[in-house]
Amino acid sequence: MDDLLCRQFFLQPELPTHRRYEALRRYFINGQALAEIADCLGYRVSSLKSMVCRFRASCARGTPPPFFSQKGAVDLRVSGGQKTRMGPNRPLWRMPVS
């Protein structure tokens, strides 16, 4: 069976979150150089350095980013039957459920 398309999914990620995940995985797991990752995935080295720094800080806080969440951060159910919505750079707020 030819798995070319499946291999391309991992070797040439197209979605921004997937590319970010793959770049961080290559750095932290494979020990790949930032310049090599940047060249392969189309990043600038300075962008990767910043990404690595932010990821380390998130992990240190115990809140690594959810790379492959399909729902994202919209209309998540919380206890008490209320909905919680998150926007970029906004705190949580609760909305009454109809």
N, C-alpha and C positions, 0 to 999 in steps of 0.2 A: 504494500500500500504506500502510495506517495504522500508523505506528510509535509510537503513543501509549504503549503499554506499555514499549517499549524506551527511550523518552525518560524515562519515569517512573523507570526503573531508575537512571538517572544523576541526575535532578533531585530525586528523593525516596528516597535510599538508606535501607534499613530495618535491615540488619545493622550491628551496632556497628563492626566493622572497616571496612566500606564507608563509613559515615558519617564515621569518623575520617579515612580516606583522602581523602574528598571535601572535608572541611573544610580539611585541610592543602593539598590541591591548589588549592583556591580562594584560600587565603591566599598561598602561595608562587608559583603560576603566574599566577593572574588578578589578584593584588594587591588582592583584595577586603578590605574592612574587617572586623575581627573582630566588630563589632556586627552587621553585615549577615549574616555567616556564622552567627553564633549565632542570630539571629532565624529564618533560613531552615532551619537544621538542628536547632534545638531544644537548643542548648548555652547555657551561661552564658558570658559574655565571659571571666570569670576562669578557667573550665575550658579555654577555647581558648588563653588565654595560656600556661597550664601545658603544654598539649599541644604548642604550638609550641616552647616551651623544651626539653621532653624530646626532641622530634623533632630539633631542632638539635644537641643533645648526642649523640644516637644517630648522626647523620650525621657529626659530628666524630670520633667513635670508629670510624667505618667500619662501623657495624652498624645501618643503618636497619631498621625493623621490616618483616617480611613480611606485608603487609596481606591478601593473598589466597591464603595457603597452605591447601590443603584438608586436608593431614595435620596441620597445626599442629606441635606439638613432641612427638609421641608415637611411639615405636618407629621411630626413624630408623636406617637401616643405616649403619655406619661400616666402614672398612677392617678387615680381620682377622676378619670374620664375627661381630662382636659387635654387640649392639643398644645404642643409647644412648637414654635417656629423659630428658626435661626436665620438671620441674614448675614452677609459678610460683615465682619467687624461690628456686629451688634450683639448685645447680650440677649439671653433668653427672655421671652415674655409669654404669658399664658393668655389664651383666648378662650372664652366660654364655648362650650360645645352646644350646637343647636340640636 
